[in-house]
Amino acid sequence: MKITRELLFSEAEDVGIPTDQTQQLWDSLSAATDGQQKFDGLHVAYYFGGMIVIGAMSFFFSLAWERVGGAGILALALTYGCLFGFLGPHLFHARRLYVAGGLLTVVAVCMTPLAVYGLERAMGWWPQADPGSYHDYHMWVKGSWLVMELATLAAGGVALRFVRFPFLTAPLAFTLWYMSMDLTPLLFGRTEFREPQQLWVSVVFGAVVLVAAYLVDRRTRDDYAFWLYLFGLASFWGGLSMMDSGGPWSRFGYCVLNLLLIAVSTLLNRRAFAVFGSFGVAGYLSYLAFRLFKDSLFLPMALTVIGVGIIMATVAYQRNRTGIDAHIVSVLPARLRRLLPPERE
C-alpha cells in the first residue's frame, strides 16, 4: 500500500485529526523510510546498465580473457573488483546514491568467481579435473567450480555487511543455485553421475535455501529474501518437476505439494510460491487430461477448460484476495501467526 502526503492529510482531516499532528506523523514516516530503496521507472535504467556491466565482465569477456592466461585473468578481475568495490560503497554512503552504489557493489561481488578462476588456472589447483574455459561455468555442471562459488558467497556476505542493498542477495542466491548442481559430482566422488542424483541434490539444496530465505525474511525490514526465495524455488520445484513420477499416486502427491506452495504464498505474502505452484497444478491437470482423453477429440477441449478455469480462479482470488488471506491467517493458531514474516506491501 502506497501512502502519499496528500492522501494522509485528506484522510486525517476526514476523521478530525489536527493538521499539526498529521504533519508530525508524516515527518516521522519520512524519517523512518529514509534510505530505503524503492523501485520506480528510473531504476530500470540503473539495473539495465548494471546487468550489462555484470554480463560483460563475468560472461561475454571471459572468452577473450582466456587468451591472457590465468595470471592475466586474476589481475584484471582484481583490478575491476577493487575499482567497483571502492566506488560502490563510496557512492552508497558518501553520496547517498543507493541504487548506483549498490549495483556497483554487486558488480564487484560478481568479479569474485572470475578472480578465483584466474588463480586456480594459474596455479593448476582444482577440486576435481580441469573444468575448461570460464565460459563453461554458466553451461556445465562440474565439481571444480565449487571453490569459485564458496568465494563468491564469502565476498557477498562481506559486501552485505557494509552495503545494505537487497539486490546484493541476487548473486548469492544465483551462486547457491549453481552450487546445488555442482555439489553433486563432489558428493558422489566422480565427474559422471546419474540424473536422479543431481535432481535430489537440487531438491534438498533448494529446500535449505528456502528455509534460509524464511529466516532472513523474518529478521529484516527491507526485502533481502526475494532472490533467495526465487532461486530456492527454482532449485526445489525444478528438481521435483523433472523427476520420473513413477506412478499416478506420486503425481498426485506432486499436485498436493504444489497446492501447498500456493497456500504458503498467502502466508508468506510471496507471489513466487503461487507462480511455481500454479505451474505445477496446471501440469498435473494437463497430465490427467492427456491420460483421460488420449487420442480423443475432447483433449483440446479439456485443456481449454483447464486453462480457462485457472484464469477464472485467479480472477476470483484477485478480487477477494484480502478477505481470503485474512481468513487463512485467522484460522492459524496464535503461535503460528507469530512465525509469519512482516508484510512487504
N, C-alpha and C positions, 0 to 999 in steps of 0.2 A: 504494500500500500504506500503510495507516494503522497506526502503532505506538503502543500505549498503554503507560503506565508499568507496569501490571500484566503485560502480555504480555512486555515486555522483561525484567523481573525473573524471571518464570517461566521463560522460555527460557534466561536466563543461569544460573539455578540448575540446570537440567537438564544443561547442558554443563559445570558445575563452575566458573563464573566467580565470584570473590568478590563479596560484596554491595557492598563499598566501591568496587570498580572499576566495577560496574554503575551505582552512583549517580553516579560521576564522568562516565560516558558519558551518562547521562540529563541531567545538568546541562549538558553540552556541547551535546547535541542541542537542549535547550530554549533555550539562548542563541543557537544558530545560526538557529533558526526564529523568534526573537522579532521581531515586527513584520510578519511575512508575513501576507497577507490570505487567510484560509481561509474558504471558503463553507460556511455552515450555515443552519439554518432561520431564525434571527433576521435573517439578511442579506436574506431575501426582502422583509421589511418595509422595510428600508433602500432596496433597489433599487426597490421599488414606489413609495415616496414620491419617490425621485429621478426616476423616469420621469414621474410626474405633474407635477412641477415643470418638467422639461425640455419636456414636451408643452405645458404651459400657457404657458410663456414663449416658446417658439420656434414654436409651430404654432397652437394654438387662439386665443391672444390676438392673433395677427397681424391677423385680420380687423377687430377693434376698434381696434387701434393705427393702422391706416391713416387713421383719422379725425383723428389729431393731426398728420399730415404727417411729412415726412422728418426735420425737426429734432426733433420730439417723440419719434419712434421712436428716434433716436440718443441723446437724453438719457435716455430710460427704459432703453434697453438698456445704456448705460454705467453708469447707477446700479445696476441689478441686477447687472451683470457685476462691478463693483468691490466691491459688497457680498459677493457669493458668492466672489469672488476673494480677499478678505481673510479671510472666515470659514472657508473650506475649508482653506487651509494652516494657519491657526491651530489648528483642531481636529485636524488631521493631526499636526502637530509638537508643539505645546504640550500638548494634552490627550491625545494618543495615541489619538484616536478615528479610526482609519484609514479605516474604511468611510464613516462620516458625512462626514469631512473630504474624502475622495477624491471622493465623489459631489457635494458642493457645488462642488468644483473643476471637475468635469465640467459642472455647470450653468453655471458662469462661462464655460467654453470655448464652450458651446452658444449663449451670447448674442452671440458674435462675428459670425456672419453677419447677425444682425438689426441690430447696430450699424452694420456696413458698408453694409447695405441702406439704413438711415436716412440715412447720409452721402451715398450715391450718389443717393438720392431727393431730398435737399435741394439738392444741387449739380447734379443733372442729368447726372452722369458715368456712362456705361455703356459697356462694351466693344463692345456692339452696340446694337440698338434697346432701347427701354424694355421690360423684361420683364413689367411689370404688377405686380400685388399680390404681397407677400411670400408669401402663401398658395400662389401658383403655384410657388414654389421647390421644393416637395415633389411637384409634379404634372407640370410640363412641362420638357422639355429645352431649355435656352436658353443661348447663349454668354455672356450678360450676367451669369450667376451666378458666373462664374469668379473674379472678384476676391473675392467673399464666401468662396469655397471656399479660395482661397490664404491669406486672412487667418485662417480657421479652422485650417488646418494650422499656421500660424505660432504662433497662440495655444496650440494643443495641444502643440506642441513646447516652448514656454516653460513651460507648466504641468508637463509631464513632467520638466523639468529640476529643478523644486523639489518636486514631489509625486510620489513613486514609487508610483503607483497603477495597476495594469494596466488597469483599466476606462477609463482616460483614452485608451487607444488606440481605443476604440469610436467616439467622434465623429470621430477621424482616419480610421479605416477607412471609416466611413459617408460622410464627405466625399470621400474618394478614389473611392468607388463613384459618387457623383454626378458627380464631375469626369470620370470615364471617359465619361459620357454627354454632359456639357456641353461637352467639348472638341471634339466632332465639328463643330458649326457653325462654330467658330473655325478649325479646321484646314482646312476646305473653303471658308472665306471667304464663307459665306452662311447665312442663317437657315433655309433649306429644304434638306434633304438626304435622300438615299435611305436606306432601312432597312439595306441591306448595309453601307454605310459606317459607320453607327452600331454595328453588330454587330462589325465588325472592330476598331474602336477599343476597344470593350468587351473583346474577347478579348485584344488586345495590352496594354491597361492592366491587366487582371486578372492577366496573366502577370507583369508588372512588380511588382505588389503582392505576388504570391506569392513572388517572389524576395526582395523586401524583408522579408517575414514570416519567411522561412527564415533570413536573415542576423540578424534580431532574435532569433529563436528560439535560435540558436547562442550568442548573446552575453549572454543574460540568464538569471538564476536564476528569477525569477518569470515568469509566463506573460503577457508583453506581446504575444505574436504571435497569440493566439487570434482576435481580431477582425480582424486583418489577413488571416489565412488565410480566415476566413469570408467577408468581403466580396470578397476577391480571387477566391475560388472562385465566388462568386455572379456576378461580372462575367465571369470567364473561361468558366466552364461555361455560364452563361446565354446568352452571346453565341454560343457554338458550337451549343448546342441549338436556338436559334431560327433558325439559318441554313438556307437551302434546301440540302438534301443534294446534289442534282444527280445522284444515281445510287446503285446498290447498293454500289459499292466505297467511295464516300465515307462511306456509312452504316456500312460495316464498319470503316473507319478510325476513325470516331467511337466505335464499340464498343471497339476496341482502346485508344483513348485513355482511355476510362472504366475499362477494366481496369487500365491503368497508374496511374490515380488511386487505385484500391483498393490496389494494391501500395505506392504511396507512403504511404498511410495507415499501413501497417505500419512502414515505415522511419522515418517522422517521428513515429510514435505520435500521429497526429491522426485522429480518427474522422470529422471533417468531410469529408475526402477520400473515405472509404469511403461516406459517405451520398450525396454527389453522384455518385460513380462507380457506385454501385448503381442509382440512378435512371436514369443513362444506359444501363447494360447492360439494365435492365428495359425501357426504352423501345425499345432495338434489338430485343430478343427479341419484344416485342409487335408491332413492325413486321413481323418475319418471320412471326409467326403470322397477322397480317392479310393478308399477301401470299400465304401458302400456303393459308390456309383462308378466303379471302374468299367471302362469301355461302354459307358452309358451316355445317352444324350442329355441326361439330367446333371452330369458333372459340372458343366459351365454354370448351370442354374444354381446348383448347390454352392459353388464357390462365390457366386454373385451374392447369394443370400448371406453367406458368412461375412463378406466384405461390407455389405450394407448394414448388417446387424452390428458389426463392430463400430462403424461410423455413428449409427444412431445411439448406441450405448455411450460412446464418447460424448456426443452432444448432450445426452441426458445428464451425464456426470458433470459436464462443464456448467450446465445451468443450475445444478443443485450441489455443486462441489462443497460450498461452505457448510451446508447442513449435513451432508454425508460425512465429511471429515470430522465435524464436531461430534456427530453421533458415534462414529467409530472410536474416537478418543474418549468419549464419555463412558463407554461400556468397559474401558480398561480399568483394572484395579489402580488405586492411587499410587502404589509402588511402581507400577509400570509407567504411569504417566510422568513420574519424576525422572524417569530414564530417557525421556524423549529430548532430542536436541532443541535448542531455541529456534524459533521461526526466522526465516531469512527474508520474508516479504513484508 
